[in-house]
């Protein structure tokens, strides 16, 4: 791989990473009782809780579902990052990429 190809790969990676950072990913738990929206930078931008799905006695269950929804969103962002790396590098492992 020559320097020009490496530079093109880096530029493509930067464009795709910028697009990823602007994208939104939604994680859910409890069949949609808890929904968390996260950016491609792993920043939580929105949390929705279906009030009818929980009572005050269900607070522990709600806490578990919030963590599960956050984990779901986190995994979606991680998967999207990996797809970008695979797209740009053709599956080659390159140091410093995500």
Buried (B, 14 or more C-beta within 10 A) or exposed (E): EEEEEEEEBEEBBEEBBEEBEEBEBBBBBBEEBBBBBBBBEBEBEEEBBEEEBBEEEEEEBBEBBBEBBBEBBBEBBEEBBEEBBEEBBEEEEEEEBE
